[in-house]
Amino acid sequence: MSDPHELYPLFLKLAGEKALVVGGGPIAAQKAGGLVRAGAEVTLVAEQVSEAARVLVDDARIFERSFAPADAAGARVVIAASDNVEVNRAVYDAAKAHGALVNVVDVPELCDFYAGAQVRRGPLRVVIGTQGAAPALARALKVAIEKWLPPEVGQLAETLESWRPDLLRQVPDYRARADGLKAALVDVVERVRAEGPSALLADVQARLGLTQDAVVPEPDPDTPGPSESFRIDMLHAQFDDDRLLAGRCRGPFGVGDIDIDGLAKAEQELILRALRAAAGEAARGSVLLVRSGRAFLVTNDAGEGRAQIQDGPSLDEALEPYLYPLLKL
């Protein structure tokens, strides 16, 4: 018998598809960032748009005005993240009328889908969802999995992806292929930690008789992992008294958004404490850090409250355990 409360998990292809986000605050920025990373053509509509949202969405697709039902026309996905209940309801009605999938943030009964907490390792995605029942639990589990799942698993997934055409050609029998891969990948996490991905790939080749001479991708030397040096060149964060609302980092690892949902309350407090201790009076509601040599120039969004952090590496070291695993690159 079917369960009307059971949800069907899926990964949605949005490259080149139109998406609409209504709202201009930190939550809207976070939702827009995820859609942009998926390749969607994101339009953002809000009477006021935060700086965090502006850095994510093309200026030509930002409309600083009230929402109109016609905004939902042609969108495949619509997200309502305004702080106005009536506006969110109007967005929901318009999205349904135009046949779009819709999510009204924090209103489960007005959602066609939920976005789970996500762990990323190369092409690998581990998504945790509670069907809207306990988002805080999903976030806590994400933090635990981030610490448990080594980055090298991403390298393993990338290489197996590149080998797939040869696997299909050289081992055409599905059962033989599946059994060989299953046997080679037993205890995959523990073996990747102990032996590295190369040992598992050699096992795959031996068990399946694969003649592929693919080389395991080495990590980019300019892209530090959690155990290597972590350097922030720019950090833009918005917060209230005790919560981080939005964050975006740039460094040798690339440019990424901080996954706020993946941060436990205690971790947010530690980050805010480090920022406030370093930035002093500049850290009031928002802070922008820009590296200059070993120091940081610190201001708020308006360029006020200018200060300087002389010992930049100490701040990098203080923030790395919390920021690096949660960057959405």
Secondary structure as the mmCIF struct_conf table of DSSP 4:
data_model
#
loop_
_struct_conf.conf_type_id
_struct_conf.id
_struct_conf.beg_label_comp_id
_struct_conf.beg_label_asym_id
_struct_conf.beg_label_seq_id
_struct_conf.end_label_comp_id
_struct_conf.end_label_asym_id
_struct_conf.end_label_seq_id
TURN_TY1_P TURN_TY1_P1 PRO A 4 HIS A 5
TURN_TY1_P TURN_TY1_P2 ALA A 15 GLY A 16
STRN STRN1 LYS A 18 VAL A 22
BEND BEND1 GLY A 25 GLY A 25
HELX_RH_AL_P HELX_RH_AL_P1 PRO A 26 ARG A 37
TURN_TY1_P TURN_TY1_P3 ALA A 38 GLY A 39
STRN STRN2 GLU A 41 VAL A 45
BEND BEND2 GLU A 47 GLN A 48
HELX_RH_AL_P HELX_RH_AL_P2 GLU A 51 ARG A 54
TURN_TY1_P TURN_TY1_P4 VAL A 55 LEU A 56
BEND BEND3 VAL A 57 VAL A 57
HELX_RH_3T_P HELX_RH_3T_P1 ASP A 59 ARG A 61
STRN STRN3 ILE A 62 PHE A 63
BEND BEND4 ARG A 65 ARG A 65
HELX_RH_3T_P HELX_RH_3T_P2 PRO A 69 ALA A 72
TURN_TY1_P TURN_TY1_P5 ALA A 73 GLY A 74
BEND BEND5 ARG A 76 ARG A 76
STRN STRN4 VAL A 77 ALA A 80
BEND BEND6 ASP A 83 ASP A 83
HELX_RH_AL_P HELX_RH_AL_P3 VAL A 85 ALA A 97
TURN_TY1_P TURN_TY1_P6 HIS A 98 GLY A 99
STRN STRN5 LEU A 101 VAL A 104
TURN_TY1_P TURN_TY1_P7 VAL A 105 ASP A 106
HELX_RH_3T_P HELX_RH_3T_P3 PRO A 108 LEU A 110
STRN STRN6 CYS A 111 CYS A 111
BEND BEND7 ASP A 112 ASP A 112
HELX_LH_PP_P HELX_LH_PP_P1 ALA A 115 GLY A 116
STRN STRN7 ALA A 117 ARG A 121
TURN_TY1_P TURN_TY1_P8 GLY A 122 PRO A 123
STRN STRN8 LEU A 124 ILE A 128
TURN_TY1_P TURN_TY1_P9 GLN A 131 GLY A 132
BEND BEND8 ALA A 133 ALA A 133
HELX_RH_AL_P HELX_RH_AL_P4 PRO A 135 TRP A 148
BEND BEND9 LEU A 149 LEU A 149
TURN_TY1_P TURN_TY1_P10 PRO A 151 PRO A 151
HELX_RH_AL_P HELX_RH_AL_P5 GLU A 152 GLN A 170
HELX_RH_AL_P HELX_RH_AL_P6 TYR A 174 ALA A 184
TURN_TY1_P TURN_TY1_P11 LEU A 185 ASP A 187
HELX_RH_AL_P HELX_RH_AL_P7 VAL A 188 GLU A 195
HELX_RH_AL_P HELX_RH_AL_P8 PRO A 197 LEU A 208
TURN_TY1_P TURN_TY1_P12 GLY A 209 GLY A 209
HELX_LH_PP_P HELX_LH_PP_P2 ALA A 214 ASP A 220
TURN_TY1_P TURN_TY1_P13 PRO A 221 ASP A 222
BEND BEND10 THR A 223 THR A 223
TURN_TY1_P TURN_TY1_P14 PRO A 226 SER A 227
BEND BEND11 GLU A 228 GLU A 228
BEND BEND12 ASP A 233 ASP A 233
STRN STRN9 MET A 234 PHE A 239
BEND BEND13 ASP A 241 ASP A 242
STRN STRN10 LEU A 244 GLY A 251
TURN_TY1_P TURN_TY1_P15 PRO A 252 PHE A 253
STRN STRN11 GLY A 254 ILE A 258
HELX_RH_3T_P HELX_RH_3T_P4 ILE A 260 GLY A 262
BEND BEND14 LEU A 263 LEU A 263
HELX_RH_AL_P HELX_RH_AL_P9 LYS A 265 ALA A 279
HELX_RH_3T_P HELX_RH_3T_P5 GLY A 280 ALA A 282
BEND BEND15 ARG A 284 GLY A 285
STRN STRN12 SER A 286 SER A 292
TURN_TY1_P TURN_TY1_P16 GLY A 293 ARG A 294
STRN STRN13 ALA A 295 THR A 299
TURN_TY1_P TURN_TY1_P17 ASP A 301 ALA A 302
BEND BEND16 GLY A 303 GLY A 303
BEND BEND17 GLY A 305 GLY A 305
STRN STRN14 ALA A 307 ILE A 309
BEND BEND18 GLN A 310 GLN A 310
HELX_RH_AL_P HELX_RH_AL_P10 GLY A 312 LEU A 323
HELX_RH_3T_P HELX_RH_3T_P6 TYR A 324 LEU A 326
STRN STRN15 LEU A 327 LYS A 328
#
